[in-house]
Amino acid sequence: MILFKLATFGLTYFGSTVGSLLSALFFSCLLVYYFLSTKSNLPLVFIVLGLSYFLISGLNYKGELRDYYMDFIKYFILF
């Protein structure tokens, strides 16, 4: 859980440049791990839960659409 908040910590205490770099580094590390790790079957439950969450929350979303899409993509990169 600390790794998830590392980008927010960098954003708060060091500025937007460091926060963006830490966020990009974290998700690129996840992609590298995906390609280097041994493959197992898909976590189907998390995929269904993620799709249902983002479809339902998208009906009432009032913020910037780019942020919504980025959260959607980041969730599916993680799983």
Secondary structure, DSSP 8 states (H G I E B T S, - for coil): -TTTTHHHHHHHHH-HHHHHHHHHHHHHHHHHHHHHS------HHHHHHHHHHHHHHHTT--S-HHHHHHHHHHHHHH-
